[in-house]
Amino acid sequence: MNQSLLSRRSFIQSAVLAAASVGFSPASSQAQDHPQGEIVRPEMFGAIGDGKSDDSDALYAMARQARARGTLTCAMTAGKIYTHRNPFFLSGIERIWIEGNGARIVNLRGGKVDRTFLVNYSALAFADCFSTNGHNLYHGRSTPHDFGALIGSAKAGSSSVAVYSGRTTLAPGARVLIYGFDRISIGGYPPSPRFFEYNEVEDIRGNVVRLKNGLRYDYDADWLDGTIPNGLGRPRILSLDRPDFRQSRSIVIRNLGSAPNERWTAPGSSRNGRLTFCGFDNLVLDGVFTDGGGIYISQGGTAEINRTRANLVETDKVLDRVVYRDCVFGSHAQGIGCKELILDNVAVTGEFSASAIERLAILGGNFAGHGSGASTILMGNNNHAIEKLEIRGARFSVKPPRYALLPYRLRSIRISKVVDSQTLGIGSQAAYETSHFSRVASPGMTLYTKDGAAALRLTRMPYRLGKDVCIQGKFLSPIEIDDLLYAPELPDVTVDGAIYSGENAYRVTTFGLGDTTVPFPTQLTDPLHPQPGRLQFSSRQVPSNGMKSFFEVGFRLRPQRIVVDVVKPYTGALPAQLSLKSLGSPAEIVRIDLRASGTREITPLRHAGLIASDVFTTMDDVVQRLQVQVMPALGDQTDMPLWTASLDGVAA
């Protein structure tokens, strides 16, 4: 860590390079410019930095000057601890560059958490976009939240929206947040919209707002508002350039730490000394560290976090893209509103749970801890859909009784009404919220029947139709009243090169216990790479609990060769068998006795290695989806079998 003050030139160059590395959005086209004006130091405004003296007035004066100029370029002094009583003092500054040089910052406000705008445990905080900047609220006055104005229905690609009721401030040139479809039944603040995007106002004519960029998503005025506090489902537009709130275009902070507030008497050490980053177009943290506190990131465009150390990190809501690289965290708590979350060579020593709306990528790194309530290595109690999950080259320590990398869960809805050839009723709003279906719903997703057959491809998110909640889509099979339709939380998973350590490592499967009554509607690549005409799978992917696993071929395949290699036989008392079957066929292809080691190779003309307790039936059935099952359920015991298998064929 650099402990010396940077020269003006080197500091500006390094800050600009760091800011440019994340790629700025069109709304922040000036964010890569060199910072204007002189480099300031807190001491120039009277700060002492001894960790005891109150530096509030000096830091506030520095921030007021920067707010008036639009830019803060600040270098702190190595080894110093700067103090204040308002963690929001930097909010509302358009561009921020801070070189901490290893200095720390601490909040001196005493007592418990106020039921007001300010909190005592944050060492530094930037206000969320639904509140006010708060830099001038020295006494912690509470202010009303602003959730924006309601808008009418709008299609993806449209460059305008009609604005209706609601409180907001819109003007040409203002940056805006457009959002909707809250993930119903989730408490907490702020809202957790399934769809959101950042844009800019081009002009306003009457109640029609013309936008600089076309919409990325469809927005439906008939989406439901939740019954919980802040359950905002109907689409809204919120200005990010209001008189009481101005979102920062760029925040770049390097080599700055936080210290806990010794005067804060409320419990919760993971929050004491927290760094809270909200309301930004682009955020770069490099070499940032907390002494016991955590880092909270929410409501912003892109964030790149490098070489950062913290006790607890939470990647939360209304975020476009967050990348952690070469970081060490005590734990990582899930957020439910980040579109893309990437962990590149990250070490997590405690509980790990994470979620992303569109893509979660875990690239290398080490994961050593597990939450007390988790039954799997990753995800903890995560119960939100991730459209695409990638795990490549990561290391996991395995502690009993966790014998699976990922959970396997489904969300279901019951059909209450068939309205027409593309519309289904799914009950009242209360029933819909209880199902948690909103947590996994996504346009284009496929819903499955209890037999694993594709039933409906969703084209319209759940919406109000009279007193009913309805969905629309393309029917893929007959659907009747009282049918249950299922959606997987992890529909597309790639696990490549995962490494497991510990005495139970050999027992780890990809997916853990879940809903065993419904076939597996997940596209899985792990860790062997299927080729055209080949399926490869192993005991790593197929649980030994009786649950059926399914492997997609992608076309009609006529089997030509099956190889099963039982590397370690089952040594328990049950009649353990491996069953291979083409889904929809009444007969199995083969059933292998897992109590006997050895390789079985089966072709239409040759059955090598089969023993008396193996059962071969037929290779005549065409395979599009292969059902693989270990039966009966063997549980999680130390005598689990280890095996690999492959199926080769030609297009039928």
C-alpha positions as CSV (number, residue, x, y, z in Angstrom):
1,M,0.0,0.0,0.0
2,N,1.4,3.4,-0.9
3,Q,2.1,5.4,2.3
4,S,3.4,8.6,0.7
5,L,1.5,11.5,-0.6
6,L,1.1,11.4,-4.3
7,S,2.3,14.2,-6.5
8,R,-0.4,16.2,-8.3
9,R,0.4,14.7,-11.6
10,S,0.8,11.1,-10.6
11,F,-2.4,11.2,-8.5
12,I,-4.5,12.7,-11.3
13,Q,-3.2,10.1,-13.8
14,S,-3.8,7.1,-11.5
15,A,-7.3,8.3,-10.6
16,V,-8.3,8.9,-14.1
17,L,-6.9,5.5,-15.2
18,A,-8.8,3.8,-12.4
19,A,-12.0,5.6,-13.3
20,A,-11.7,4.9,-17.0
21,S,-11.2,1.2,-16.3
22,V,-14.9,0.5,-15.6
23,G,-16.2,2.3,-18.7
24,F,-18.5,5.2,-18.1
25,S,-22.1,5.4,-19.2
26,P,-23.3,7.9,-21.8
27,A,-24.9,9.9,-19.0
28,S,-21.4,10.6,-17.6
29,S,-19.4,11.4,-20.7
30,Q,-17.3,13.9,-18.8
31,A,-16.3,11.5,-16.1
32,Q,-12.9,10.7,-17.7
33,D,-11.8,14.4,-17.8
34,H,-8.9,15.4,-15.5
35,P,-10.2,16.8,-12.2
36,Q,-10.3,20.5,-12.1
37,G,-8.7,22.7,-9.5
38,E,-6.1,22.0,-6.9
39,I,-5.5,18.9,-4.9
40,V,-6.7,19.6,-1.4
41,R,-5.9,18.1,2.0
42,P,-8.1,18.1,5.0
43,E,-5.4,19.9,6.9
44,M,-5.8,22.9,4.6
45,F,-9.2,23.4,6.2
46,G,-8.1,22.8,9.8
47,A,-8.3,19.0,10.2
48,I,-6.1,17.5,12.9
49,G,-6.4,13.8,12.1
50,D,-5.4,12.4,15.5
51,G,-8.5,10.2,15.8
52,K,-9.7,12.2,18.9
53,S,-10.2,15.8,17.8
54,D,-13.4,16.5,16.0
55,D,-12.5,17.3,12.4
56,S,-16.2,17.8,11.3
57,D,-16.0,21.5,10.6
58,A,-12.8,21.1,8.5
59,L,-14.2,18.2,6.5
60,Y,-17.5,19.9,5.9
61,A,-15.8,23.1,4.7
62,M,-13.7,21.0,2.3
63,A,-16.9,19.3,1.0
64,R,-18.8,22.6,0.7
65,Q,-16.0,24.0,-1.5
66,A,-16.0,20.8,-3.6
67,R,-19.8,20.8,-3.9
68,A,-19.7,24.3,-5.3
69,R,-17.0,23.5,-7.8
70,G,-18.5,20.1,-8.7
71,T,-15.2,18.2,-8.1
72,L,-13.2,17.0,-5.1
73,T,-9.6,16.0,-5.6
74,C,-8.2,15.1,-2.2
75,A,-5.0,13.5,-0.8
76,M,-5.0,12.5,2.8
77,T,-2.0,12.0,5.1
78,A,-0.6,8.5,5.8
79,G,-1.3,7.3,9.3
80,K,-3.9,9.9,10.2
81,I,-7.5,9.2,11.5
82,Y,-10.0,11.9,10.4
83,T,-13.2,12.2,12.4
84,H,-16.6,13.7,11.8
85,R,-20.3,13.5,12.9
86,N,-22.1,13.3,9.6
87,P,-21.2,10.4,7.3
88,F,-23.0,11.9,4.4
89,F,-20.7,15.0,4.2
90,L,-19.4,14.0,0.7
91,S,-22.9,13.3,-0.8
92,G,-23.9,15.5,-3.8
93,I,-20.4,16.2,-5.1
94,E,-20.4,15.4,-8.8
95,R,-16.9,13.9,-9.1
96,I,-14.8,12.6,-6.3
97,W,-11.2,11.5,-6.4
98,I,-9.6,10.6,-3.0
99,E,-6.1,9.1,-2.4
100,G,-6.2,7.9,1.2
101,N,-2.5,6.9,1.5
102,G,-3.6,4.5,4.3
103,A,-5.4,7.0,6.4
104,R,-8.7,6.1,8.2
105,I,-12.0,7.9,8.7
106,V,-14.3,7.5,11.7
107,N,-17.7,8.7,12.8
108,L,-17.8,10.2,16.3
109,R,-21.6,10.4,16.8
110,G,-22.5,8.6,20.0
111,G,-25.6,6.7,21.2
112,K,-27.7,4.2,19.4
113,V,-29.0,4.2,15.8
114,D,-31.2,7.3,15.3
115,R,-34.6,6.9,13.9
116,T,-33.7,9.7,11.5
117,F,-31.7,10.3,8.4
118,L,-28.3,9.9,9.9
119,V,-26.8,6.7,11.3
120,N,-24.0,6.4,13.8
121,Y,-22.2,3.3,12.6
122,S,-21.2,4.5,9.1
123,A,-17.7,5.9,8.7
124,L,-18.6,7.2,5.3
125,A,-21.9,7.1,3.4
126,F,-23.4,8.3,0.2
127,A,-27.2,8.7,0.3
128,D,-29.5,6.4,-1.6
129,C,-31.4,7.8,-4.5
130,F,-34.8,7.6,-2.8
131,S,-33.7,10.0,0.0
132,T,-31.8,13.3,0.1
133,N,-28.1,13.9,0.0
134,G,-28.1,14.7,3.7
135,H,-24.8,16.6,3.7
136,N,-26.5,19.6,5.4
137,L,-28.5,17.6,7.9
138,Y,-26.2,17.9,10.9
139,H,-29.0,17.2,13.4
140,G,-30.3,14.1,11.7
141,R,-33.7,15.5,10.5
142,S,-35.9,12.9,8.9
143,T,-36.9,13.6,5.3
144,P,-39.6,11.9,3.2
145,H,-38.6,9.3,0.6
146,D,-39.1,10.1,-3.0
147,F,-40.0,7.0,-5.1
148,G,-40.7,9.1,-8.3
149,A,-43.7,9.4,-10.6
150,L,-45.9,6.6,-12.0
151,I,-45.5,6.0,-15.7
152,G,-47.7,4.3,-18.3
153,S,-47.0,1.1,-20.1
154,A,-44.0,1.3,-22.4
155,K,-42.2,-1.1,-24.7
156,A,-38.5,-1.9,-24.9
157,G,-36.9,0.3,-27.5
158,S,-39.3,3.2,-27.0
159,S,-37.6,6.5,-26.3
160,S,-40.5,8.1,-24.4
161,V,-42.7,7.5,-21.4
162,A,-46.0,9.1,-20.2
163,V,-45.8,10.4,-16.6
164,Y,-48.8,10.3,-14.3
165,S,-49.2,10.7,-10.5
166,G,-46.4,10.9,-8.1
167,R,-43.8,13.3,-6.7
168,T,-40.7,13.9,-8.6
169,T,-38.6,16.6,-10.3
170,L,-37.9,16.1,-14.0
171,A,-36.1,18.5,-16.3
172,P,-34.2,18.3,-19.6
173,G,-30.7,16.9,-19.0
174,A,-31.7,15.2,-15.7
175,R,-30.5,11.7,-15.1
176,V,-33.3,9.4,-14.2
177,L,-34.0,5.9,-12.8
178,I,-36.8,4.0,-14.5
179,Y,-37.9,0.9,-12.6
180,G,-40.7,-1.5,-11.8
181,F,-41.9,-5.0,-10.9
182,D,-40.8,-5.2,-7.3
183,R,-39.9,-8.7,-6.1
184,I,-43.0,-9.1,-4.1
185,S,-42.9,-10.5,-0.5
186,I,-39.4,-9.1,0.2
187,G,-39.3,-6.7,3.0
188,G,-36.7,-4.0,3.6
189,Y,-35.8,-0.7,2.0
190,P,-35.2,0.5,-0.7
191,P,-37.4,-1.3,-3.3
192,S,-36.0,-4.3,-5.1
193,P,-37.2,-3.9,-8.7
194,R,-36.8,-6.7,-11.2
195,F,-36.5,-4.2,-14.1
196,F,-34.6,-1.0,-13.9
197,E,-32.4,1.2,-16.0
198,Y,-30.6,4.5,-15.9
199,N,-31.3,7.1,-18.6
200,E,-31.4,10.8,-19.3
201,V,-34.2,13.3,-20.1
202,E,-34.0,14.7,-23.6
203,D,-37.0,17.0,-23.3
204,I,-40.5,17.2,-21.9
205,R,-43.8,17.9,-23.7
206,G,-46.8,17.9,-21.5
207,N,-46.8,14.7,-19.5
208,V,-44.6,12.9,-22.1
209,V,-40.9,12.6,-21.3
210,R,-38.5,11.9,-24.2
211,L,-35.4,10.0,-23.2
212,K,-31.9,10.1,-24.6
213,N,-31.7,6.3,-24.9
214,G,-34.4,3.7,-25.9
215,L,-35.8,1.6,-23.1
216,R,-34.1,-1.7,-22.4
217,Y,-37.2,-3.4,-20.9
218,D,-41.0,-3.5,-21.3
219,Y,-42.8,-1.7,-18.5
220,D,-46.4,-2.6,-17.6
221,A,-48.7,-0.2,-15.8
222,D,-50.8,-3.2,-14.6
223,W,-47.9,-4.6,-12.6
224,L,-48.8,-5.1,-8.9
225,D,-47.7,-2.9,-6.0
226,G,-46.8,-5.1,-3.1
227,T,-48.7,-5.2,0.2
228,I,-45.5,-4.9,2.2
229,P,-44.0,-1.4,2.9
230,N,-42.0,-0.2,-0.1
231,G,-43.4,-3.0,-2.2
232,L,-43.4,-0.9,-5.4
233,G,-44.3,-2.9,-8.4
234,R,-45.9,-0.4,-10.8
235,P,-43.3,1.3,-13.1
236,R,-42.0,4.7,-12.0
237,I,-39.5,7.3,-13.1
238,L,-37.3,9.1,-10.6
239,S,-35.0,12.1,-11.2
240,L,-31.4,11.7,-9.9
241,D,-30.8,15.4,-10.3
242,R,-33.3,16.9,-7.8
243,P,-32.9,20.0,-5.6
244,D,-32.4,17.8,-2.5
245,F,-30.5,14.9,-4.3
246,R,-27.8,14.9,-6.9
247,Q,-26.2,11.6,-7.9
248,S,-22.4,11.5,-8.2
249,R,-21.1,10.9,-11.7
250,S,-17.9,9.2,-10.5
251,I,-16.4,8.2,-7.1
252,V,-12.8,7.0,-7.1
253,I,-11.3,6.2,-3.7
254,R,-7.9,4.5,-3.2
255,N,-6.1,3.3,-0.1
256,L,-8.6,4.7,2.5
257,G,-9.7,2.8,5.6
258,S,-12.5,3.1,8.1
259,A,-12.3,2.6,11.9
260,P,-15.2,1.6,14.2
261,N,-17.1,4.2,16.3
262,E,-16.3,3.5,19.9
263,R,-19.2,5.8,21.0
264,W,-21.8,3.7,19.2
265,T,-23.6,1.6,21.9
266,A,-25.9,-0.5,19.8
267,P,-25.0,-4.1,19.0
268,G,-23.9,-5.2,15.5
269,S,-20.2,-5.1,15.1
270,S,-20.4,-6.0,11.4
271,R,-21.9,-2.5,10.7
272,N,-19.7,-0.4,13.0
273,G,-17.4,1.5,10.7
274,R,-19.3,0.6,7.6
275,L,-18.7,2.3,4.2
276,T,-21.9,2.9,2.3
277,F,-21.8,3.7,-1.4
278,C,-25.1,4.6,-3.1
279,G,-26.1,7.1,-5.8
280,F,-23.3,6.9,-8.3
281,D,-22.9,6.5,-12.1
282,N,-19.5,4.9,-11.6
283,L,-17.6,3.7,-8.5
284,V,-14.0,2.6,-8.2
285,L,-12.5,1.4,-4.9
286,D,-8.9,0.3,-4.9
287,G,-7.0,-0.8,-1.7
288,V,-9.9,0.3,0.5
289,F,-10.1,-1.5,3.9
290,T,-12.3,-1.6,7.0
291,D,-11.3,-2.4,10.6
292,G,-14.2,-4.6,11.5
293,G,-16.9,-2.8,9.6
294,G,-18.4,-3.7,6.2
295,I,-19.0,-2.3,2.8
296,Y,-22.5,-1.8,1.4
297,I,-23.1,-1.0,-2.3
298,S,-26.5,-0.1,-3.7
299,Q,-28.2,1.9,-6.4
300,G,-25.7,2.8,-9.0
301,G,-24.4,2.1,-12.5
302,T,-21.1,0.2,-12.6
303,A,-18.7,-0.5,-9.7
304,E,-15.2,-2.0,-9.8
305,I,-13.7,-3.0,-6.4
306,N,-10.0,-4.0,-6.4
307,R,-7.7,-5.2,-3.6
308,T,-10.2,-4.4,-0.9
309,R,-10.6,-5.9,2.5
310,A,-13.7,-5.9,4.7
311,N,-15.5,-7.9,7.3
312,L,-18.8,-8.0,5.6
313,V,-19.7,-6.9,2.0
314,E,-23.3,-6.6,0.7
315,T,-24.0,-6.1,-3.0
316,D,-27.5,-4.9,-2.9
317,K,-30.1,-3.4,-5.2
318,V,-30.6,-1.3,-8.4
319,L,-27.0,-1.9,-9.6
320,D,-26.1,-2.5,-13.3
321,R,-22.7,-4.2,-12.8
322,V,-20.3,-4.9,-9.9
323,V,-16.9,-6.5,-10.2
324,Y,-14.8,-7.5,-7.2
325,R,-11.2,-8.4,-8.0
326,D,-8.4,-9.6,-5.7
327,C,-10.4,-8.9,-2.6
328,V,-10.7,-10.6,0.9
329,F,-14.0,-10.6,2.7
330,G,-15.1,-12.1,6.0
331,S,-18.5,-12.7,4.4
332,H,-20.6,-11.7,1.4
333,A,-24.3,-11.1,1.9
334,Q,-26.7,-11.5,-1.0
335,G,-28.3,-8.7,-2.8
336,I,-31.3,-9.2,-5.0
337,G,-31.2,-6.4,-7.4
338,C,-27.8,-6.4,-9.1
339,K,-27.9,-7.3,-12.8
340,E,-24.4,-8.6,-13.2
341,L,-22.1,-9.6,-10.3
342,I,-18.6,-10.9,-10.9
343,L,-16.2,-12.1,-8.3
344,D,-12.7,-12.5,-9.7
345,N,-10.1,-14.1,-7.5
346,V,-12.0,-13.2,-4.3
347,A,-11.5,-15.0,-0.9
348,V,-14.4,-15.3,1.4
349,T,-13.6,-16.8,4.8
350,G,-17.1,-16.8,6.3
351,E,-20.6,-17.2,5.0
352,F,-21.2,-16.6,1.3
353,S,-24.5,-15.9,-0.4
354,A,-24.9,-14.0,-3.6
355,S,-27.5,-13.4,-6.3
356,A,-27.8,-11.5,-9.5
357,I,-30.7,-10.9,-11.8
358,E,-28.9,-11.7,-15.1
359,R,-25.4,-13.1,-14.4
360,L,-23.4,-14.2,-11.4
361,A,-19.8,-15.2,-12.2
362,I,-17.4,-16.7,-9.7
363,L,-13.9,-16.8,-11.4
364,G,-11.3,-18.4,-9.2
365,G,-10.9,-17.5,-5.6
366,N,-11.3,-19.4,-2.3
367,F,-14.5,-20.0,-0.3
368,A,-13.8,-21.4,3.1
369,G,-16.8,-20.8,5.3
370,H,-20.5,-21.8,5.4
371,G,-23.4,-20.2,7.1
372,S,-24.9,-22.1,10.0
373,G,-28.3,-22.4,8.2
374,A,-26.9,-23.4,4.8
375,S,-27.1,-26.9,3.5
376,T,-24.9,-26.2,0.5
377,I,-21.4,-24.7,0.0
378,L,-22.5,-21.7,-1.9
379,M,-25.6,-19.4,-1.9
380,G,-26.5,-19.9,1.7
381,N,-30.3,-19.3,2.0
382,N,-30.4,-17.6,-1.4
383,N,-33.9,-18.0,-2.9
384,H,-33.9,-15.7,-6.0
385,A,-33.5,-16.7,-9.6
386,I,-30.2,-16.1,-11.4
387,E,-30.6,-16.3,-15.1
388,K,-27.0,-17.5,-15.7
389,L,-24.5,-18.8,-13.1
390,E,-20.9,-19.4,-13.9
391,I,-18.3,-21.0,-11.5
392,R,-14.9,-21.4,-13.0
393,G,-11.7,-22.6,-11.3
394,A,-12.9,-21.7,-7.7
395,R,-11.7,-23.6,-4.6
396,F,-14.2,-24.7,-1.9
397,S,-13.5,-26.2,1.5
398,V,-16.1,-28.8,2.4
399,K,-17.4,-29.0,5.9
400,P,-20.1,-31.6,7.0
401,P,-22.9,-31.9,6.6
402,R,-22.7,-29.9,3.3
403,Y,-22.4,-32.3,0.4
404,A,-23.6,-30.1,-2.5
405,L,-22.2,-27.0,-4.1
406,L,-25.5,-25.4,-5.0
407,P,-29.1,-25.6,-3.8
408,Y,-31.8,-26.9,-6.1
409,R,-35.2,-25.2,-5.6
410,L,-38.2,-24.6,-7.6
411,R,-40.9,-21.9,-7.3
412,S,-44.4,-23.0,-8.2
413,I,-47.7,-21.3,-9.1
414,R,-51.2,-22.9,-9.2
415,I,-53.4,-22.2,-12.2
416,S,-56.7,-20.8,-11.1
417,K,-58.2,-19.8,-14.4
418,V,-57.6,-20.4,-18.1
419,V,-58.6,-17.0,-19.6
420,D,-57.7,-17.6,-23.2
421,S,-55.2,-19.3,-25.5
422,Q,-52.3,-17.3,-24.0
423,T,-53.5,-16.0,-20.6
424,L,-53.6,-17.9,-17.3
425,G,-55.0,-16.7,-13.9
426,I,-52.7,-17.6,-11.0
427,G,-55.0,-16.5,-8.1
428,S,-55.3,-13.6,-5.8
429,Q,-52.5,-11.2,-5.0
430,A,-52.1,-12.7,-1.6
431,A,-51.7,-16.2,-3.1
432,Y,-49.3,-14.8,-5.7
433,E,-47.1,-13.1,-3.0
434,T,-47.1,-16.3,-0.9
435,S,-45.8,-18.3,-3.9
436,H,-42.7,-16.1,-4.2
437,F,-43.0,-16.6,-8.0
438,S,-42.1,-13.0,-8.5
439,R,-38.6,-13.8,-7.3
440,V,-37.9,-16.0,-10.4
441,A,-40.3,-14.7,-13.1
442,S,-38.5,-13.5,-16.2
443,P,-39.6,-12.9,-19.8
444,G,-38.8,-15.8,-22.0
445,M,-38.5,-18.3,-19.2
446,T,-40.0,-21.7,-19.5
447,L,-42.4,-23.1,-16.9
448,Y,-42.6,-26.9,-16.4
449,T,-45.2,-29.4,-15.3
450,K,-44.7,-31.9,-12.4
451,D,-43.5,-34.4,-15.0
452,G,-40.8,-32.1,-16.3
453,A,-42.6,-31.2,-19.6
454,A,-42.3,-27.7,-20.9
455,A,-45.7,-26.1,-20.4
456,L,-45.5,-22.3,-21.0
457,R,-42.9,-19.8,-22.3
458,L,-43.6,-16.6,-20.4
459,T,-44.1,-13.5,-22.6
460,R,-45.7,-11.1,-20.0
461,M,-44.8,-10.7,-16.4
462,P,-47.6,-11.2,-13.8
463,Y,-50.1,-8.4,-13.9
464,R,-53.5,-7.4,-12.5
465,L,-56.7,-8.3,-14.4
466,G,-59.6,-7.4,-12.2
467,K,-59.2,-9.2,-8.9
468,D,-56.9,-11.8,-10.4
469,V,-53.2,-12.0,-11.1
470,C,-52.5,-13.3,-14.6
471,I,-49.5,-14.3,-16.7
472,Q,-49.3,-14.6,-20.5
473,G,-47.2,-16.8,-22.7
474,K,-47.0,-19.4,-25.4
475,F,-48.6,-22.7,-24.5
476,L,-46.1,-25.6,-25.0
477,S,-48.4,-28.3,-23.7
478,P,-52.0,-28.5,-22.4
479,I,-52.7,-26.6,-19.1
480,E,-55.7,-27.0,-16.9
481,I,-57.1,-25.4,-13.8
482,D,-55.3,-26.5,-10.6
483,D,-52.2,-27.5,-12.5
484,L,-49.0,-26.6,-10.8
485,L,-46.3,-25.0,-13.0
486,Y,-42.7,-24.8,-11.8
487,A,-39.8,-22.5,-12.5
488,P,-36.2,-23.2,-11.5
489,E,-34.2,-20.7,-9.5
490,L,-31.0,-21.6,-11.4
491,P,-32.0,-22.3,-15.1
492,D,-28.5,-22.1,-16.6
493,V,-25.5,-23.3,-14.7
494,T,-21.8,-23.8,-15.7
495,V,-19.3,-25.3,-13.3
496,D,-15.8,-25.6,-14.8
497,G,-12.7,-26.7,-12.9
498,A,-14.1,-26.4,-9.4
499,I,-11.7,-27.7,-6.7
500,Y,-13.0,-29.2,-3.4
501,S,-10.9,-29.8,-0.4
502,G,-11.5,-31.4,3.0
503,E,-12.3,-35.0,4.1
504,N,-15.8,-34.8,2.5
505,A,-14.7,-33.3,-0.8
506,Y,-15.2,-36.5,-2.8
507,R,-18.9,-36.6,-1.8
508,V,-19.8,-33.1,-3.2
509,T,-22.5,-33.1,-5.9
510,T,-23.3,-30.0,-8.0
511,F,-26.9,-29.7,-6.7
512,G,-28.2,-30.5,-3.3
513,L,-31.6,-31.6,-2.0
514,G,-34.6,-29.7,-3.5
515,D,-38.0,-30.5,-4.8
516,T,-37.6,-34.2,-5.7
517,T,-41.1,-34.5,-7.2
518,V,-40.3,-32.5,-10.3
519,P,-37.7,-33.4,-13.0
520,F,-34.7,-31.2,-13.3
521,P,-35.4,-28.2,-15.7
522,T,-31.8,-26.9,-15.6
523,Q,-29.2,-26.6,-18.4
524,L,-26.1,-27.9,-16.6
525,T,-22.5,-27.9,-17.9
526,D,-20.2,-29.5,-15.3
527,P,-17.3,-30.1,-15.3
528,L,-16.9,-32.3,-18.4
529,H,-17.7,-30.5,-21.6
530,P,-20.4,-32.2,-23.8
531,Q,-19.6,-32.6,-27.5
532,P,-22.2,-33.0,-30.2
533,G,-23.5,-36.5,-29.9
534,R,-22.1,-37.0,-26.4
535,L,-23.4,-36.7,-22.9
536,Q,-21.0,-37.0,-20.0
537,F,-22.0,-37.0,-16.3
538,S,-20.8,-38.4,-13.0
539,S,-21.6,-38.8,-9.3
540,R,-20.5,-35.2,-9.0
541,Q,-23.6,-34.1,-10.7
542,V,-26.2,-36.7,-9.8
543,P,-27.2,-36.8,-6.1
544,S,-27.4,-40.1,-4.3
545,N,-30.7,-39.1,-2.7
546,G,-33.1,-40.6,-5.2
547,M,-33.6,-37.3,-7.0
548,K,-33.8,-37.5,-10.8
549,S,-31.3,-35.5,-12.9
550,F,-31.9,-34.6,-16.5
551,F,-29.3,-34.0,-19.2
552,E,-30.3,-32.2,-22.5
553,V,-29.0,-33.5,-25.8
554,G,-30.2,-30.6,-27.9
555,F,-31.4,-32.9,-30.7
556,R,-32.7,-36.5,-31.3
557,L,-29.9,-38.9,-30.4
558,R,-29.7,-42.6,-31.2
559,P,-27.4,-44.2,-28.6
560,Q,-24.4,-46.1,-30.0
561,R,-22.2,-46.6,-26.9
562,I,-22.6,-46.3,-23.2
563,V,-19.7,-46.4,-20.7
564,V,-20.2,-46.5,-16.9
565,D,-17.1,-46.7,-14.7
566,V,-17.8,-47.4,-11.0
567,V,-14.5,-46.1,-9.5
568,K,-15.6,-46.6,-5.8
569,P,-18.5,-49.0,-5.1
570,Y,-21.2,-48.4,-2.6
571,T,-20.5,-50.3,0.6
572,G,-23.7,-49.7,2.5
573,A,-26.7,-52.1,3.0
574,L,-29.0,-50.8,0.4
575,P,-29.3,-52.2,-3.2
576,A,-27.7,-49.1,-4.9
577,Q,-28.4,-48.8,-8.6
578,L,-27.8,-46.3,-11.4
579,S,-30.6,-46.0,-13.8
580,L,-30.3,-44.4,-17.3
581,K,-33.6,-43.8,-19.2
582,S,-34.8,-41.7,-22.1
583,L,-37.4,-39.3,-20.7
584,G,-40.8,-40.3,-22.0
585,S,-39.8,-43.9,-22.7
586,P,-41.5,-46.7,-20.6
587,A,-38.3,-48.7,-20.5
588,E,-34.9,-48.1,-19.0
589,I,-31.8,-48.3,-21.2
590,V,-29.7,-49.9,-18.5
591,R,-29.5,-50.3,-14.7
592,I,-26.0,-50.6,-13.2
593,D,-25.3,-52.2,-9.8
594,L,-23.2,-49.5,-7.9
595,R,-22.1,-52.1,-5.3
596,A,-19.7,-53.6,-7.9
597,S,-16.7,-51.7,-9.2
598,G,-15.4,-51.9,-12.7
599,T,-16.2,-50.5,-16.2
600,R,-19.2,-51.5,-18.2
601,E,-19.2,-50.7,-22.0
602,I,-22.4,-51.3,-23.9
603,T,-23.0,-51.1,-27.6
604,P,-25.9,-52.5,-29.7
605,L,-23.8,-55.6,-30.4
606,R,-21.5,-55.9,-27.4
607,H,-22.1,-55.8,-23.6
608,A,-18.6,-55.8,-22.0
609,G,-18.2,-55.8,-18.2
610,L,-21.9,-56.3,-17.3
611,I,-22.4,-58.5,-14.2
612,A,-25.4,-60.6,-13.3
613,S,-27.0,-57.9,-11.1
614,D,-26.8,-55.3,-13.9
615,V,-29.9,-55.0,-16.1
616,F,-29.6,-54.0,-19.8
617,T,-32.9,-53.5,-21.6
618,T,-32.7,-51.6,-24.9
619,M,-30.7,-49.0,-26.9
620,D,-33.5,-48.6,-29.4
621,D,-35.1,-45.5,-27.8
622,V,-34.2,-42.1,-29.2
623,V,-32.8,-39.8,-26.5
624,Q,-33.5,-36.1,-26.4
625,R,-33.4,-35.8,-22.6
626,L,-31.6,-38.4,-20.5
627,Q,-33.0,-39.2,-17.1
628,V,-30.3,-40.3,-14.6
629,Q,-31.2,-41.5,-11.1
630,V,-29.4,-43.3,-8.2
631,M,-31.9,-45.4,-6.3
632,P,-33.1,-45.9,-3.7
633,A,-32.2,-42.8,-1.8
634,L,-28.9,-43.5,-0.2
635,G,-28.8,-40.3,2.0
636,D,-25.6,-38.6,2.9
637,Q,-23.3,-41.3,4.2
638,T,-19.6,-41.9,4.1
639,D,-20.0,-45.0,1.9
640,M,-21.3,-43.1,-1.2
641,P,-20.3,-44.6,-4.6
642,L,-18.1,-42.7,-7.1
643,W,-18.7,-43.2,-10.8
644,T,-18.5,-41.6,-14.2
645,A,-20.6,-42.3,-17.3
646,S,-20.9,-41.2,-20.9
647,L,-23.4,-41.8,-23.7
648,D,-22.4,-41.5,-27.4
649,G,-24.7,-41.5,-30.4
650,V,-25.7,-40.2,-33.8
651,A,-28.5,-37.9,-34.9
652,A,-31.7,-39.8,-35.4
